Amino acid sequence: MWNCDGWLTGDYPGAGNFLFGFGPFGGIMGVLIIIVLLILLYKLFKALTPGTNAASDKNDSLMILKSRFARGEISLDEYQRMKDTLMHR
């Protein structure tokens, strides 16, 4: 009269209504998969976009260049040429 054999195998009416067909835990699995995918996309986007490190590196390079000029290690012409090169990078 009551055929309950399919309930143990997931072959019951409405089993396909849950995400990925995992029954009641399919929704949780689906949410976890979506969260993991979003985290991976965020990390990929962050790795591909230039950060503030580029501006910091330029400022550090200019400070080194200024200190070399102040110590007399390079001439005014060398200083200006190197500064122009750094500013146009």
TAPEGI-V235517 format. One record per helix or strand of 2 or more residues. SS is the DSSP state (alpha for helix, beta for strand). FROM is the first residue (numbers start at 0). LEN is the number of residues. Records with the same first field share a line. If there is no record, write none. Layout:
# TAPEGI-V235517
SS=FROM-LEN, FROM-LEN
This chain:
# TAPEGI-V235517
alpha=4-5, 14-3, 18-3, 22-26, 52-18, 75-12
